[in-house]
Amino acid sequence: KVITQKPSILTEQKGRSVTMDCNIEKEEGNYVGWYKQIPNAAPQFVLRSYHSHNSPDKYGDGFSSSRFTSNAQSKIHYNLIISNVDVDDSAVYYCKTWDNTVREYVSQ
């Protein structure tokens, strides 16, 4: 599966809003997750959303709906929106999807 993100580089003034796009190529009933990574650190989970939900259904620690949100333009096209951007938001952002065609169940 190919995931396309745009724009590759985004610059905005402090206090404004930014929107990043993620196209997951193929709809398979997937959730889309967004991650933030700063240099020399592990990616941080930002949020998770599903195309039929009006807002994200899960947030990572330190990320809240007051500044971070997501919406789906379609079943394959998702946006991450950061409001009131600050210097601390400078990072590489990744989107990720789960393939529902392969599932593994573990029982103990």
ROSE-4610 file (N, C-alpha, C; in Angstrom, 1 decimal, always signed):
// ROSE-4610
residu = [K/K/K/V/V/V/I/I/I/T/T/T/Q/Q/Q/K/K/K/P/P/P/S/S/S/I/I/I/L/L/L/T/T/T/E/E/E/Q/Q/Q/K/K/K/G/G/G/R/R/R/S/S/S/V/V/V/T/T/T/M/M/M/D/D/D/C/C/C/N/N/N/I/I/I/E/E/E/K/K/K/E/E/E/E/E/E/G/G/G/N/N/N/Y/Y/Y/V/V/V/G/G/G/W/W/W/Y/Y/Y/K/K/K/Q/Q/Q/I/I/I/P/P/P/N/N/N/A/A/A/A/A/A/P/P/P/Q/Q/Q/F/F/F/V/V/V/L/L/L/R/R/R/S/S/S/Y/Y/Y/H/H/H/S/S/S/H/H/H/N/N/N/S/S/S/P/P/P/D/D/D/K/K/K/Y/Y/Y/G/G/G/D/D/D/G/G/G/F/F/F/S/S/S/S/S/S/S/S/S/R/R/R/F/F/F/T/T/T/S/S/S/N/N/N/A/A/A/Q/Q/Q/S/S/S/K/K/K/I/I/I/H/H/H/Y/Y/Y/N/N/N/L/L/L/I/I/I/I/I/I/S/S/S/N/N/N/V/V/V/D/D/D/V/V/V/D/D/D/D/D/D/S/S/S/A/A/A/V/V/V/Y/Y/Y/Y/Y/Y/C/C/C/K/K/K/T/T/T/W/W/W/D/D/D/N/N/N/T/T/T/V/V/V/R/R/R/E/E/E/Y/Y/Y/V/V/V/S/S/S/Q/Q/Q]
num = [1/1/1/2/2/2/3/3/3/4/4/4/5/5/5/6/6/6/7/7/7/8/8/8/9/9/9/10/10/10/11/11/11/12/12/12/13/13/13/14/14/14/15/15/15/16/16/16/17/17/17/18/18/18/19/19/19/20/20/20/21/21/21/22/22/22/23/23/23/24/24/24/25/25/25/26/26/26/27/27/27/28/28/28/29/29/29/30/30/30/31/31/31/32/32/32/33/33/33/34/34/34/35/35/35/36/36/36/37/37/37/38/38/38/39/39/39/40/40/40/41/41/41/42/42/42/43/43/43/44/44/44/45/45/45/46/46/46/47/47/47/48/48/48/49/49/49/50/50/50/51/51/51/52/52/52/53/53/53/54/54/54/55/55/55/56/56/56/57/57/57/58/58/58/59/59/59/60/60/60/61/61/61/62/62/62/63/63/63/64/64/64/65/65/65/66/66/66/67/67/67/68/68/68/69/69/69/70/70/70/71/71/71/72/72/72/73/73/73/74/74/74/75/75/75/76/76/76/77/77/77/78/78/78/79/79/79/80/80/80/81/81/81/82/82/82/83/83/83/84/84/84/85/85/85/86/86/86/87/87/87/88/88/88/89/89/89/90/90/90/91/91/91/92/92/92/93/93/93/94/94/94/95/95/95/96/96/96/97/97/97/98/98/98/99/99/99/100/100/100/101/101/101/102/102/102/103/103/103/104/104/104/105/105/105/106/106/106/107/107/107/108/108/108]
x = [+0.8/+0.0/+0.9/+0.6/+1.3/+0.5/+1.2/+0.6/+1.3/+0.6/+1.1/+0.7/+1.8/+1.5/+1.9/+1.1/+1.4/+1.1/+1.7/+3.0/+4.2/+5.3/+6.4/+7.1/+7.0/+7.5/+6.4/+6.2/+5.1/+5.7/+5.6/+6.0/+4.8/+4.6/+3.5/+4.0/+3.3/+3.6/+3.0/+3.6/+3.2/+1.7/+0.9/-0.5/-1.5/-1.0/-1.9/-2.2/-3.0/-3.3/-2.7/-2.4/-1.8/-2.6/-2.6/-3.3/-2.4/-2.3/-1.5/-2.4/-2.1/-2.9/-2.3/-3.1/-2.6/-3.6/-3.1/-3.9/-3.4/-4.4/-4.0/-4.2/-4.5/-4.6/-5.8/-6.1/-7.1/-7.9/-9.2/-10.1/-10.3/-10.0/-10.2/-10.8/-11.6/-12.2/-11.1/-10.2/-9.0/-9.2/-8.5/-8.2/-6.9/-6.8/-5.5/-5.0/-3.7/-3.1/-2.1/-1.9/-0.9/+0.2/+1.5/+2.6/+3.5/+4.1/+5.0/+6.4/+7.4/+8.7/+9.7/+10.4/+11.4/+12.8/+13.8/+15.1/+15.6/+16.2/+16.8/+15.8/+14.5/+13.5/+12.5/+11.9/+10.9/+9.7/+8.9/+7.7/+6.7/+5.9/+4.9/+3.5/+2.7/+1.3/+0.5/-0.1/-0.8/-2.3/-2.9/-4.3/-4.6/-5.8/-6.3/-7.7/-8.0/-9.4/-9.8/-11.1/-11.8/-12.7/-12.8/-13.5/-14.9/-15.6/-17.0/-17.2/-16.1/-16.2/-16.0/-16.7/-16.6/-15.3/-14.7/-13.6/-12.7/-11.5/-10.6/-11.2/-11.0/-11.6/-10.5/-9.3/-8.2/-7.1/-6.6/-5.4/-4.3/-3.1/-1.9/-1.7/-0.8/-0.5/+0.1/-0.4/+0.1/-0.6/-1.4/-2.1/-3.6/-4.2/-5.6/-6.4/-7.7/-8.6/-8.7/-8.2/-8.2/-7.2/-6.2/-5.2/-5.0/-5.3/-5.0/-6.3/-6.6/-7.8/-7.6/-8.5/-8.4/-9.8/-9.8/-11.1/-10.8/-11.8/-11.7/-12.4/-11.7/-12.3/-13.0/-12.5/-13.1/-12.6/-12.9/-12.5/-11.0/-10.3/-8.9/-8.1/-8.8/-8.1/-8.4/-7.3/-7.4/-6.6/-7.0/-6.2/-5.9/-4.7/-4.3/-4.3/-5.0/-5.1/-4.5/-3.5/-3.0/-3.3/-4.0/-4.4/-3.4/-3.3/-2.4/-1.0/-0.4/+0.9/+2.0/+2.9/+4.0/+5.3/+6.4/+7.7/+7.8/+7.3/+7.3/+6.6/+5.8/+5.1/+6.0/+7.2/+8.1/+8.6/+8.4/+8.7/+8.3/+8.6/+8.2/+6.9/+5.8/+4.6/+4.3/+3.9/+3.7/+2.2/+1.6/+0.3/+0.6/-0.3/-0.2/-1.6/-1.7/-2.9/-2.7/-3.8/-3.8/-4.5/-4.0/-4.6/-5.6/-6.9/-7.8/-7.9/-7.2/-7.3/-6.5/-5.6/-4.8/-5.0/-5.5/-5.7/-5.1/-4.6/-4.0/-4.7/-5.2/-5.8/-4.9/-4.6/-3.8/-4.6/-4.7/-5.4/-4.4/-4.7/-3.8/-4.6]
y = [-1.2/+0.0/+1.2/+2.2/+3.4/+4.5/+5.3/+6.4/+7.7/+8.7/+9.9/+11.0/+11.8/+12.9/+14.2/+15.3/+16.6/+17.7/+18.8/+19.1/+18.4/+18.3/+17.7/+18.6/+19.9/+20.9/+22.0/+22.4/+23.4/+24.4/+25.6/+26.7/+27.6/+28.0/+28.9/+29.8/+30.9/+31.9/+31.3/+31.7/+31.3/+31.8/+31.0/+31.4/+31.0/+30.7/+30.3/+28.8/+28.4/+27.0/+26.4/+25.1/+24.3/+23.1/+22.7/+21.4/+20.6/+19.3/+18.3/+17.2/+16.8/+15.8/+14.4/+13.4/+12.0/+11.2/+10.6/+9.8/+8.4/+7.5/+6.1/+5.1/+5.7/+5.0/+4.0/+3.2/+2.2/+2.1/+2.2/+2.1/+0.7/+0.3/-1.0/-0.9/+0.1/+0.2/+0.6/+1.4/+1.7/+2.9/+2.8/+4.0/+4.6/+5.9/+6.6/+7.2/+7.0/+7.5/+8.6/+9.6/+10.6/+10.6/+10.8/+10.7/+11.9/+12.4/+13.5/+13.0/+13.4/+13.0/+14.2/+14.4/+15.4/+14.7/+15.4/+14.7/+14.0/+12.8/+12.0/+11.5/+11.4/+10.9/+10.0/+9.1/+8.2/+9.0/+8.5/+9.1/+9.1/+10.2/+10.3/+10.2/+9.4/+9.2/+10.5/+11.1/+12.3/+12.0/+11.3/+11.0/+10.0/+9.4/+8.4/+8.8/+8.6/+8.9/+7.9/+7.9/+7.0/+7.8/+7.3/+8.2/+8.5/+7.7/+7.9/+8.7/+9.0/+9.8/+11.3/+12.1/+13.6/+14.2/+13.4/+13.9/+12.7/+12.9/+11.8/+11.1/+9.8/+9.0/+8.7/+9.0/+8.8/+9.8/+10.2/+11.2/+10.6/+11.0/+10.6/+11.5/+11.1/+11.9/+13.3/+14.3/+15.7/+16.3/+15.6/+16.2/+16.2/+17.4/+17.6/+18.1/+18.0/+18.4/+19.9/+20.6/+22.1/+22.6/+21.8/+22.2/+21.3/+20.0/+19.0/+18.3/+18.2/+17.5/+16.9/+16.2/+15.5/+15.4/+15.4/+15.1/+14.3/+13.6/+12.8/+13.5/+13.8/+14.3/+13.2/+12.0/+10.8/+9.6/+8.4/+7.2/+6.9/+7.7/+7.6/+8.8/+10.0/+11.2/+11.9/+12.0/+12.5/+13.7/+14.6/+15.8/+15.8/+16.3/+16.7/+18.2/+18.8/+20.2/+20.6/+21.5/+22.0/+23.4/+23.8/+25.2/+25.9/+27.2/+28.0/+27.4/+27.2/+26.6/+27.4/+26.6/+27.2/+26.5/+27.1/+26.5/+25.1/+24.7/+23.3/+22.3/+22.8/+21.9/+21.6/+22.2/+21.9/+20.5/+19.7/+18.2/+17.6/+16.4/+15.6/+14.9/+15.0/+14.3/+13.2/+12.1/+10.9/+10.5/+10.0/+9.3/+7.8/+7.0/+5.6/+5.0/+3.8/+3.1/+1.7/+1.0/-0.4/-1.1/-2.2/-3.0/-4.1/-3.9/-4.8/-6.2/-6.4/-7.7/-8.7/-8.3/-9.2/-8.9/-9.9/-9.8/-10.9/-10.6/-11.7/-11.6/-12.7/-12.7/-13.5/-13.0/-13.7/-14.0/-15.2/-15.5/-16.1/-16.0/-16.5/-17.5]
z = [+0.0/+0.0/+0.0/-0.8/-0.9/-0.2/+0.6/+1.3/+0.9/+0.5/+0.0/+0.9/+1.3/+2.2/+1.5/+1.7/+1.2/+2.2/+2.2/+1.4/+2.1/+1.3/+1.9/+2.9/+2.7/+3.7/+3.8/+5.1/+5.4/+6.4/+6.1/+7.0/+7.2/+8.5/+8.8/+10.0/+10.1/+11.2/+12.5/+13.6/+14.9/+15.1/+15.7/+16.0/+14.9/+13.7/+12.6/+12.6/+11.6/+11.5/+10.3/+10.4/+9.3/+9.0/+7.8/+7.4/+6.6/+7.0/+6.2/+5.7/+4.5/+3.8/+3.8/+3.9/+3.8/+2.9/+1.8/+0.9/+1.1/+1.5/+1.8/+0.6/-0.6/-1.8/-2.0/-1.0/-1.1/+0.2/+0.1/+1.3/+1.6/+2.9/+3.4/+4.8/+5.1/+6.4/+7.4/+7.0/+7.9/+8.7/+9.9/+10.7/+10.2/+10.4/+10.1/+11.3/+11.6/+12.8/+12.3/+13.1/+12.8/+14.0/+13.6/+14.5/+14.3/+15.3/+15.3/+15.7/+14.9/+15.3/+15.2/+16.3/+16.4/+16.3/+15.8/+15.6/+16.9/+16.6/+17.7/+18.7/+18.4/+19.3/+18.6/+19.3/+18.8/+18.3/+17.3/+17.0/+18.1/+18.2/+19.3/+18.6/+19.2/+18.6/+18.9/+17.8/+18.0/+18.1/+17.1/+17.1/+16.1/+16.2/+15.3/+14.9/+13.6/+13.1/+12.1/+11.9/+11.0/+10.1/+8.8/+7.8/+8.2/+8.9/+9.2/+10.5/+11.2/+12.5/+12.2/+12.8/+12.6/+13.3/+14.2/+14.9/+15.3/+15.7/+16.1/+17.3/+17.4/+18.5/+19.5/+19.3/+20.3/+20.1/+21.2/+21.2/+22.0/+21.6/+22.3/+23.5/+24.4/+25.6/+25.2/+25.7/+25.4/+24.2/+23.5/+22.3/+22.6/+22.4/+22.7/+21.6/+21.7/+20.6/+20.5/+21.5/+21.4/+20.3/+20.0/+19.0/+17.8/+18.1/+17.1/+16.7/+15.4/+15.0/+13.6/+13.2/+11.9/+11.3/+9.9/+9.3/+8.0/+7.5/+6.3/+5.2/+4.1/+2.9/+2.1/+2.3/+1.7/+2.5/+2.0/+2.7/+2.5/+1.6/+1.4/+1.7/+1.9/+2.0/+3.4/+4.2/+5.5/+5.7/+6.7/+7.0/+8.5/+8.8/+10.2/+10.2/+11.2/+11.3/+12.7/+12.7/+14.0/+14.0/+15.1/+15.3/+16.2/+16.1/+17.0/+17.0/+15.9/+15.8/+16.6/+17.2/+17.9/+17.5/+17.9/+17.6/+18.0/+19.1/+19.5/+18.6/+17.7/+16.7/+15.6/+15.5/+14.4/+14.5/+13.4/+13.5/+12.1/+12.0/+10.8/+11.3/+10.5/+10.8/+9.8/+10.4/+9.5/+9.7/+8.6/+8.8/+8.6/+9.2/+9.2/+9.1/+8.4/+8.3/+8.7/+9.0/+9.4/+8.2/+7.8/+6.8/+7.5/+7.3/+7.9/+7.2/+6.1/+5.5/+6.2/+7.1/+7.8/+9.3/+10.0/+11.5/+12.2/+13.4/+14.2/+15.6/+16.1/+17.4/+18.3/+19.5/+20.4/+21.7/+22.1/+23.4/+24.4/+25.6/+26.7/+27.5]
